[in-house]
Amino acid sequence: MGGCDVRWTNPIVLLLIAVLFVGVTYAVSRKDLKSRAVSPIADRGAPLGAALSSSNKVVAEPRHALPNDLNLVVITIDTVRADLLGHPRHIVPNLDVLAAKGVFFENAYSPASYTGKSVGPLLIGKYSSETHRDFSHFNAFANGKDTFVQQRLQSANIRTISVQGYWYFYQPKYGFDQGFDIVDSSASSGAGYVTPDRSSNSEKLADAVMAQLAKPENHMRRFYLWSHFTDPHAEYVSHDGIDFGASRKERYYGEVAFVDQNIGRIIDWVHRQPWGEKTAFVVTSDHGEAFGEHGMNGHGGELWEPLVRVPLIVNGPGLRSRRIAARRSVIDLVPTILDLMQVTQPTGQGADFVSGQSLLPEIRGIEGSDAPRPLFVDMATGPFNSERQAYINRDMKLVVSQERPLGLFDLSVDPEEKHNLLDNRSRKDPIVGQFGAFKKRLRIVEVKGRSQF
Protein backbone atom coordinates (compact mmCIF):
# COMPACT_ATOMS: atom_id res chain seq x y z
CA MET A 1 0.00 0.00 0.00
CA GLY A 2 2.60 2.47 -1.13
CA GLY A 3 4.07 4.59 1.72
CA CYS A 4 1.83 2.92 4.36
CA ASP A 5 3.27 -0.55 3.83
CA VAL A 6 4.99 -1.87 7.06
CA ARG A 7 7.08 -5.01 7.30
CA TRP A 8 6.05 -6.42 10.76
CA THR A 9 8.94 -8.86 10.67
CA ASN A 10 11.46 -6.03 10.40
CA PRO A 11 13.76 -6.26 13.54
CA ILE A 12 13.79 -2.51 14.03
CA VAL A 13 10.01 -2.33 14.00
CA LEU A 14 9.78 -5.21 16.49
CA LEU A 15 12.26 -3.44 18.77
CA LEU A 16 10.24 -0.21 18.70
CA ILE A 17 7.06 -2.14 19.51
CA ALA A 18 8.75 -3.84 22.47
CA VAL A 19 10.03 -0.55 23.88
CA LEU A 20 6.58 1.01 23.51
CA PHE A 21 4.93 -1.97 25.26
CA VAL A 22 7.34 -1.83 28.22
CA GLY A 23 6.84 1.94 28.59
CA VAL A 24 3.06 1.69 28.58
CA THR A 25 3.13 -1.22 31.06
CA TYR A 26 5.43 0.72 33.42
CA ALA A 27 3.24 3.84 33.28
CA VAL A 28 0.08 1.83 33.98
CA SER A 29 1.68 -0.02 36.88
CA ARG A 30 2.93 3.28 38.39
CA LYS A 31 -0.55 4.75 38.15
CA ASP A 32 -2.03 1.63 39.74
CA LEU A 33 0.48 1.71 42.59
CA LYS A 34 -0.17 5.38 43.16
CA SER A 35 -3.94 4.86 43.28
CA ARG A 36 -3.54 2.03 45.78
CA ALA A 37 -1.18 4.13 47.93
CA VAL A 38 -3.71 6.93 48.32
CA SER A 39 -5.01 7.04 51.87
CA PRO A 40 -8.48 5.50 52.26
CA ILE A 41 -9.57 8.71 53.94
CA ALA A 42 -8.87 11.03 51.03
CA ASP A 43 -12.58 11.74 50.69
CA ARG A 44 -13.12 14.88 52.80
CA GLY A 45 -16.57 13.83 53.91
CA ALA A 46 -15.67 10.30 55.02
CA PRO A 47 -16.69 9.55 58.59
CA LEU A 48 -13.80 8.84 60.93
CA GLY A 49 -14.80 5.28 61.76
CA ALA A 50 -15.13 4.22 58.13
CA ALA A 51 -12.02 6.13 57.13
CA LEU A 52 -9.84 4.21 59.57
CA SER A 53 -11.31 0.76 59.13
CA SER A 54 -8.17 -0.50 57.42
CA SER A 55 -5.41 -2.43 59.19
CA ASN A 56 -3.81 -0.60 62.08
CA LYS A 57 -0.63 -2.64 62.27
CA VAL A 58 2.28 -0.67 63.65
CA VAL A 59 5.07 -0.37 61.09
CA ALA A 60 8.36 1.40 61.67
CA GLU A 61 8.76 4.55 59.60
CA PRO A 62 12.09 5.84 58.27
CA ARG A 63 13.74 8.53 60.37
CA HIS A 64 13.62 10.99 57.49
CA ALA A 65 9.80 10.80 57.27
CA LEU A 66 9.50 14.09 59.17
CA PRO A 67 11.22 17.12 57.61
CA ASN A 68 14.12 18.62 59.56
CA ASP A 69 12.64 22.09 59.11
CA LEU A 70 9.16 21.20 60.39
CA ASN A 71 6.73 23.99 61.41
CA LEU A 72 4.05 23.30 63.99
CA VAL A 73 0.56 24.67 64.61
CA VAL A 74 -0.92 23.65 67.96
CA ILE A 75 -4.63 24.25 68.43
CA THR A 76 -6.28 23.67 71.79
CA ILE A 77 -10.06 23.84 71.93
CA ASP A 78 -12.01 24.43 75.11
CA THR A 79 -14.50 21.85 76.36
CA VAL A 80 -14.39 19.17 73.66
CA ARG A 81 -15.37 15.61 74.52
CA ALA A 82 -13.52 12.75 72.87
CA ASP A 83 -16.73 11.19 71.57
CA LEU A 84 -17.39 14.09 69.20
CA LEU A 85 -14.82 12.68 66.78
CA GLY A 86 -16.38 10.11 64.51
CA HIS A 87 -19.80 11.09 65.84
CA PRO A 88 -22.73 9.80 63.73
CA ARG A 89 -24.01 13.37 63.37
CA HIS A 90 -20.71 14.51 61.80
CA ILE A 91 -20.19 17.34 64.27
CA VAL A 92 -16.51 17.93 63.45
CA PRO A 93 -15.95 16.89 59.82
CA ASN A 94 -12.69 18.81 59.50
CA LEU A 95 -11.19 17.31 62.63
CA ASP A 96 -12.47 13.88 61.56
CA VAL A 97 -10.50 14.18 58.33
CA LEU A 98 -7.43 15.58 60.11
CA ALA A 99 -7.52 12.62 62.50
CA ALA A 100 -8.14 10.08 59.75
CA LYS A 101 -5.22 11.38 57.69
CA GLY A 102 -2.96 11.65 60.72
CA VAL A 103 -2.37 9.92 64.04
CA PHE A 104 -5.42 9.78 66.29
CA PHE A 105 -5.10 8.88 69.97
CA GLU A 106 -8.58 7.57 70.64
CA ASN A 107 -8.12 7.31 74.42
CA ALA A 108 -6.40 10.57 75.35
CA TYR A 109 -6.85 12.23 78.74
CA SER A 110 -6.57 15.89 79.72
CA PRO A 111 -4.44 16.94 82.72
CA ALA A 112 -7.56 18.00 84.68
CA SER A 113 -11.25 18.78 84.18
CA TYR A 114 -11.11 22.56 83.96
CA THR A 115 -8.99 25.12 82.14
CA GLY A 116 -7.05 26.68 85.03
CA LYS A 117 -5.66 23.30 86.09
CA SER A 118 -5.21 21.94 82.58
CA VAL A 119 -3.76 24.35 80.00
CA GLY A 120 -0.79 25.48 82.11
CA PRO A 121 0.26 21.90 82.88
CA LEU A 122 -0.15 20.72 79.28
CA LEU A 123 2.07 23.58 77.97
CA ILE A 124 4.62 23.26 80.79
CA GLY A 125 4.64 19.48 80.71
CA LYS A 126 4.20 18.94 84.45
CA TYR A 127 1.27 17.67 86.47
CA SER A 128 -0.77 20.38 88.16
CA SER A 129 0.62 19.54 91.63
CA GLU A 130 4.18 19.86 90.31
CA THR A 131 3.79 23.38 88.88
CA HIS A 132 4.80 26.57 90.68
CA ARG A 133 1.31 28.01 90.46
CA ASP A 134 -0.51 30.46 92.66
CA PHE A 135 -3.63 29.55 94.66
CA SER A 136 -6.29 30.85 92.32
CA HIS A 137 -9.00 29.38 90.15
CA PHE A 138 -7.14 30.52 87.04
CA ASN A 139 -3.63 29.49 88.05
CA ALA A 140 -0.88 32.00 87.26
CA PHE A 141 2.59 30.81 86.20
CA ALA A 142 4.36 34.16 85.80
CA ASN A 143 6.99 33.62 88.50
CA GLY A 144 9.48 32.13 86.04
CA LYS A 145 9.95 28.89 87.99
CA ASP A 146 8.42 26.70 85.30
CA THR A 147 9.40 26.68 81.64
CA PHE A 148 6.72 26.67 78.93
CA VAL A 149 7.29 24.70 75.74
CA GLN A 150 7.40 27.90 73.67
CA GLN A 151 10.33 29.16 75.77
CA ARG A 152 12.29 26.04 74.90
CA LEU A 153 11.45 26.46 71.21
CA GLN A 154 12.31 30.16 71.23
CA SER A 155 15.73 29.31 72.70
CA ALA A 156 16.26 27.05 69.67
CA ASN A 157 15.70 30.02 67.31
CA ILE A 158 12.20 28.94 66.31
CA ARG A 159 9.72 31.75 65.72
CA THR A 160 7.01 31.56 68.39
CA ILE A 161 3.52 32.99 67.81
CA SER A 162 0.50 33.10 70.13
CA VAL A 163 -2.92 34.04 68.76
CA GLN A 164 -5.56 34.25 71.47
CA GLY A 165 -9.15 35.33 71.87
CA TYR A 166 -9.42 34.91 75.65
CA TRP A 167 -7.84 37.12 78.29
CA TYR A 168 -6.37 34.31 80.42
CA PHE A 169 -3.91 33.38 77.71
CA TYR A 170 -2.46 36.79 76.86
CA GLN A 171 -2.45 38.84 80.07
CA PRO A 172 1.14 38.82 81.38
CA LYS A 173 0.18 38.18 85.00
CA TYR A 174 -0.83 34.60 84.12
CA GLY A 175 2.45 33.78 82.38
CA PHE A 176 1.21 32.21 79.14
CA ASP A 177 2.86 35.01 77.13
CA GLN A 178 6.36 33.92 78.22
CA GLY A 179 8.53 32.79 75.32
CA PHE A 180 6.39 34.14 72.50
CA ASP A 181 7.87 36.51 69.91
CA ILE A 182 4.34 37.60 68.97
CA VAL A 183 1.20 37.66 71.14
CA ASP A 184 -1.86 38.59 69.07
CA SER A 185 -5.04 39.24 71.08
CA SER A 186 -6.92 41.06 68.31
CA ALA A 187 -9.75 38.49 68.37
CA SER A 188 -10.50 39.11 72.04
CA SER A 189 -13.34 41.28 73.29
CA GLY A 190 -11.83 41.26 76.78
CA ALA A 191 -14.83 39.24 77.98
CA GLY A 192 -14.94 35.54 78.58
CA TYR A 193 -16.59 32.67 80.35
CA VAL A 194 -16.12 33.91 83.92
CA THR A 195 -19.50 35.53 83.40
CA PRO A 196 -22.09 34.21 80.92
CA ASP A 197 -20.51 34.66 77.51
CA ARG A 198 -22.96 35.10 74.66
CA SER A 199 -20.34 36.16 72.14
CA SER A 200 -18.35 34.08 69.68
CA ASN A 201 -14.95 34.74 68.17
CA SER A 202 -13.76 31.60 66.37
CA GLU A 203 -14.06 33.30 62.99
CA LYS A 204 -12.00 36.31 64.12
CA LEU A 205 -9.49 34.01 65.77
CA ALA A 206 -9.01 31.94 62.62
CA ASP A 207 -8.58 35.15 60.62
CA ALA A 208 -5.93 36.33 63.08
CA VAL A 209 -4.05 33.02 62.86
CA MET A 210 -3.91 33.24 59.08
CA ALA A 211 -2.98 36.93 59.15
CA GLN A 212 -0.02 36.21 61.43
CA LEU A 213 1.23 33.29 59.38
CA ALA A 214 0.90 35.35 56.18
CA LYS A 215 3.59 37.74 57.46
CA PRO A 216 7.02 36.91 56.02
CA GLU A 217 8.75 37.47 59.36
CA ASN A 218 6.60 34.69 60.83
CA HIS A 219 7.12 32.02 58.18
CA MET A 220 10.53 32.78 56.68
CA ARG A 221 12.09 30.62 59.37
CA ARG A 222 10.73 27.67 61.33
CA PHE A 223 7.72 28.61 63.43
CA TYR A 224 5.52 27.33 66.25
CA LEU A 225 2.02 28.77 66.63
CA TRP A 226 -0.43 28.14 69.46
CA SER A 227 -4.06 29.25 69.54
CA HIS A 228 -6.83 28.36 71.99
CA PHE A 229 -10.47 28.41 70.83
CA THR A 230 -12.94 29.02 73.68
CA ASP A 231 -16.35 29.06 71.96
CA PRO A 232 -17.49 25.55 73.00
CA HIS A 233 -17.53 26.71 76.62
CA ALA A 234 -21.00 27.69 77.85
CA GLU A 235 -22.93 29.85 77.10
CA TYR A 236 -23.77 28.42 73.69
CA VAL A 237 -24.29 30.71 70.71
CA SER A 238 -26.23 29.77 67.59
CA HIS A 239 -24.62 30.12 64.15
CA ASP A 240 -26.14 30.50 60.70
CA GLY A 241 -26.28 27.24 58.81
CA ILE A 242 -25.48 25.11 61.87
CA ASP A 243 -28.45 23.54 63.65
CA PHE A 244 -28.26 20.27 65.59
CA GLY A 245 -31.33 21.00 67.72
CA ALA A 246 -32.49 23.05 70.69
CA SER A 247 -31.35 20.98 73.68
CA ARG A 248 -28.37 22.07 75.73
CA LYS A 249 -26.23 19.28 74.31
CA GLU A 250 -27.31 20.00 70.74
CA ARG A 251 -26.52 23.70 71.13
CA TYR A 252 -23.10 22.63 72.41
CA TYR A 253 -22.71 20.53 69.26
CA GLY A 254 -23.40 23.67 67.22
CA GLU A 255 -20.66 25.64 68.97
CA VAL A 256 -18.13 22.84 68.48
CA ALA A 257 -19.16 22.55 64.82
CA PHE A 258 -18.60 26.29 64.38
CA VAL A 259 -15.09 25.97 65.78
CA ASP A 260 -14.42 22.98 63.54
CA GLN A 261 -15.57 24.99 60.53
CA ASN A 262 -13.04 27.72 61.28
CA ILE A 263 -10.22 25.35 62.09
CA GLY A 264 -10.95 23.78 58.72
CA ARG A 265 -10.38 27.20 57.14
CA ILE A 266 -6.96 27.39 58.80
CA ILE A 267 -5.99 23.87 57.72
CA ASP A 268 -7.04 24.43 54.09
CA TRP A 269 -5.24 27.79 53.96
CA VAL A 270 -2.01 26.43 55.45
CA HIS A 271 -1.97 23.54 52.99
CA ARG A 272 -2.14 26.02 50.11
CA GLN A 273 0.96 27.94 51.27
CA PRO A 274 4.46 27.24 49.90
CA TRP A 275 5.56 26.25 53.40
CA GLY A 276 2.39 24.23 54.07
CA GLU A 277 3.97 20.94 52.98
CA LYS A 278 6.38 21.12 55.94
CA THR A 279 3.81 22.19 58.55
CA ALA A 280 2.25 19.82 61.07
CA PHE A 281 -0.87 20.21 63.22
CA VAL A 282 -1.58 19.10 66.77
CA VAL A 283 -5.17 19.45 68.00
CA THR A 284 -6.44 18.65 71.47
CA SER A 285 -8.72 19.99 74.22
CA ASP A 286 -8.25 21.10 77.82
CA HIS A 287 -11.19 19.03 79.17
CA GLY A 288 -14.58 17.61 78.27
CA GLU A 289 -18.14 18.35 79.39
CA ALA A 290 -20.91 16.49 81.21
CA PHE A 291 -24.51 16.40 80.02
CA GLY A 292 -26.30 14.59 82.82
CA GLU A 293 -23.73 11.86 83.36
CA HIS A 294 -23.51 11.07 87.11
CA GLY A 295 -26.12 13.77 87.68
CA MET A 296 -23.67 16.43 86.53
CA ASN A 297 -23.72 19.21 83.96
CA GLY A 298 -20.69 21.27 82.98
CA HIS A 299 -17.16 20.40 84.08
CA GLY A 300 -14.64 20.79 86.87
CA GLY A 301 -14.78 19.31 90.35
CA GLU A 302 -14.76 15.65 89.30
CA LEU A 303 -12.80 13.39 86.93
CA TRP A 304 -15.49 11.30 85.24
CA GLU A 305 -14.63 10.05 81.76
CA PRO A 306 -16.77 12.62 79.86
CA LEU A 307 -14.85 15.35 81.71
CA VAL A 308 -11.30 14.19 81.04
CA ARG A 309 -11.31 12.17 77.81
CA VAL A 310 -10.45 14.51 74.94
CA PRO A 311 -9.35 14.39 71.30
CA LEU A 312 -5.64 14.24 70.50
CA ILE A 313 -4.60 14.45 66.85
CA VAL A 314 -1.14 14.74 65.28
CA ASN A 315 -1.13 15.33 61.54
CA GLY A 316 1.98 16.16 59.55
CA PRO A 317 4.12 15.49 56.51
CA GLY A 318 5.59 12.02 56.33
CA LEU A 319 3.26 10.48 58.92
CA ARG A 320 1.10 7.51 58.06
CA SER A 321 -2.50 7.52 59.23
CA ARG A 322 -3.15 5.33 62.24
CA ARG A 323 -5.26 5.04 65.37
CA ILE A 324 -3.66 4.40 68.73
CA ALA A 325 -5.93 2.73 71.27
CA ALA A 326 -3.53 2.77 74.23
CA ARG A 327 -4.52 5.26 76.93
CA ARG A 328 -2.31 8.35 76.79
CA SER A 329 -2.17 11.70 78.58
CA VAL A 330 -1.96 15.17 77.05
CA ILE A 331 0.81 15.77 79.62
CA ASP A 332 2.92 13.98 76.99
CA LEU A 333 2.46 16.91 74.61
CA VAL A 334 5.53 18.97 75.59
CA PRO A 335 8.15 16.24 75.12
CA THR A 336 6.35 15.24 71.91
CA ILE A 337 6.51 18.80 70.55
CA LEU A 338 10.20 19.03 71.42
CA ASP A 339 10.89 15.77 69.57
CA LEU A 340 8.82 16.83 66.56
CA MET A 341 10.77 20.09 66.38
CA GLN A 342 14.10 18.36 67.16
CA VAL A 343 14.72 20.51 70.22
CA THR A 344 16.62 19.24 73.25
CA GLN A 345 14.57 17.75 76.05
CA PRO A 346 14.83 19.17 79.62
CA THR A 347 17.81 18.06 81.68
CA GLY A 348 15.67 16.50 84.41
CA GLN A 349 17.62 18.41 87.05
CA GLY A 350 15.88 20.62 89.62
CA ALA A 351 12.78 22.23 88.12
CA ASP A 352 13.96 21.54 84.56
CA PHE A 353 11.93 18.41 83.89
CA VAL A 354 8.76 17.20 82.24
CA SER A 355 6.44 14.55 83.65
CA GLY A 356 5.25 13.15 80.34
CA GLN A 357 6.84 10.92 77.75
CA SER A 358 7.29 11.72 74.07
CA LEU A 359 4.68 10.17 71.80
CA LEU A 360 6.88 10.47 68.72
CA PRO A 361 7.90 6.78 68.63
CA GLU A 362 4.27 5.68 68.39
CA ILE A 363 3.41 8.58 66.09
CA ARG A 364 6.10 7.26 63.75
CA GLY A 365 4.90 3.70 64.26
CA ILE A 366 7.88 2.18 66.06
CA GLU A 367 6.95 -1.37 66.98
CA GLY A 368 6.11 -1.82 70.65
CA SER A 369 5.92 1.90 71.42
CA ASP A 370 2.16 1.77 71.91
CA ALA A 371 2.40 -0.58 74.89
CA PRO A 372 0.15 0.27 77.86
CA ARG A 373 1.54 2.49 80.58
CA PRO A 374 -0.07 4.19 83.61
CA LEU A 375 -1.43 7.71 83.34
CA PHE A 376 -2.33 10.35 85.89
CA VAL A 377 -5.02 13.04 85.93
CA ASP A 378 -4.19 15.65 88.53
CA MET A 379 -6.44 18.47 89.71
CA ALA A 380 -4.71 20.21 92.61
CA THR A 381 -6.81 21.97 95.24
CA GLY A 382 -8.03 25.45 94.33
CA PRO A 383 -10.33 28.06 95.81
CA PHE A 384 -13.38 26.48 94.17
CA ASN A 385 -12.35 22.82 93.91
CA SER A 386 -11.15 20.12 96.23
CA GLU A 387 -8.29 17.88 95.14
CA ARG A 388 -9.14 15.15 92.66
CA GLN A 389 -6.65 12.70 91.19
CA ALA A 390 -7.14 9.72 88.92
CA TYR A 391 -4.62 6.97 88.37
CA ILE A 392 -5.33 4.73 85.38
CA ASN A 393 -3.37 1.54 84.80
CA ARG A 394 -4.50 -0.34 81.71
CA ASP A 395 -8.30 -0.41 82.21
CA MET A 396 -8.44 0.13 85.97
CA LYS A 397 -9.22 3.69 87.08
CA LEU A 398 -8.71 4.78 90.68
CA VAL A 399 -10.09 8.17 91.81
CA VAL A 400 -8.55 9.68 94.95
CA SER A 401 -8.78 12.86 97.03
CA GLN A 402 -6.37 13.70 99.84
CA GLU A 403 -5.07 10.11 99.84
CA ARG A 404 -8.61 8.76 100.25
CA PRO A 405 -9.92 6.46 97.49
CA LEU A 406 -13.28 7.62 96.16
CA GLY A 407 -13.89 5.22 93.31
CA LEU A 408 -12.48 2.29 91.39
CA PHE A 409 -13.75 1.34 87.94
CA ASP A 410 -12.89 -1.25 85.31
CA LEU A 411 -13.23 0.79 82.14
CA SER A 412 -13.03 -2.28 79.90
CA VAL A 413 -16.45 -3.48 81.06
CA ASP A 414 -17.78 -0.33 82.73
CA PRO A 415 -16.84 2.67 80.56
CA GLU A 416 -19.69 4.71 82.09
CA GLU A 417 -18.24 4.21 85.60
CA LYS A 418 -21.44 2.94 87.15
CA HIS A 419 -20.00 0.10 89.25
CA ASN A 420 -17.64 1.15 92.04
CA LEU A 421 -15.24 -1.71 92.91
CA LEU A 422 -13.74 -0.25 96.07
CA ASP A 423 -15.32 -2.99 98.19
CA ASN A 424 -13.48 -5.62 96.18
CA ARG A 425 -10.15 -5.91 98.01
CA SER A 426 -8.58 -8.11 95.36
CA ARG A 427 -9.17 -5.35 92.78
CA LYS A 428 -8.54 -2.41 95.09
CA ASP A 429 -5.32 -3.31 96.90
CA PRO A 430 -3.04 -3.77 93.85
CA ILE A 431 -3.88 -0.46 92.19
CA VAL A 432 -3.82 1.48 95.48
CA GLY A 433 -0.30 0.15 96.01
CA GLN A 434 0.71 1.05 92.45
CA PHE A 435 -0.62 4.57 92.88
CA GLY A 436 1.22 5.00 96.18
CA ALA A 437 4.52 4.08 94.51
CA PHE A 438 3.74 6.38 91.57
CA LYS A 439 2.92 9.35 93.77
CA LYS A 440 6.20 9.07 95.66
CA ARG A 441 7.98 9.91 92.41
CA LEU A 442 6.05 13.15 91.91
CA ARG A 443 7.84 16.42 92.61
CA ILE A 444 4.95 18.08 94.43
CA VAL A 445 4.95 21.85 94.97
CA GLU A 446 2.94 22.91 98.01
CA VAL A 447 0.81 26.00 97.38
CA LYS A 448 -1.03 27.51 100.30
CA GLY A 449 -4.46 29.07 100.20
CA ARG A 450 -7.97 28.74 101.56
CA SER A 451 -10.47 26.73 99.60
CA GLN A 452 -14.04 28.02 99.43
CA PHE A 453 -15.26 24.68 98.14
Secondary structure, DSSP 8 states (H G I E B T S, - for coil): -GGG---TT-HHHHHHHHHHHHHHHHHHHHHHHHHHHS-TT-STT--HHHHT-S--------GGGS-TT-EEEEEEETT--GGGTT-TT-S-HHHHHHHHHSEEETTEE-SSSSGGGTHHHHHHTS-GGGS---SSSS---TTSSS--HHHHHHHTT-EEEEEESSGGGT-GGGSTTTT-SEEE-TT--S--TTS------HHHHHHHHHHHHHSHHHHSS-EEEEEEE-TTSSS---BTTB---SSHHHHHHHHHHHHHHHHHHHHHHHHHSTTGGGEEEEEEES---EESGGG-EESSS---HHHHEE-EEEE-TT---EEE-S-EEGGGHHHHHHHHTT------STT---SS---HHHHHT-TTTT----EEEEE--BTTB--EEEEEETTEEEEEETTEEEEEEETTT-TT-----TT-HHHHHHHHHHHHHHHHT------------
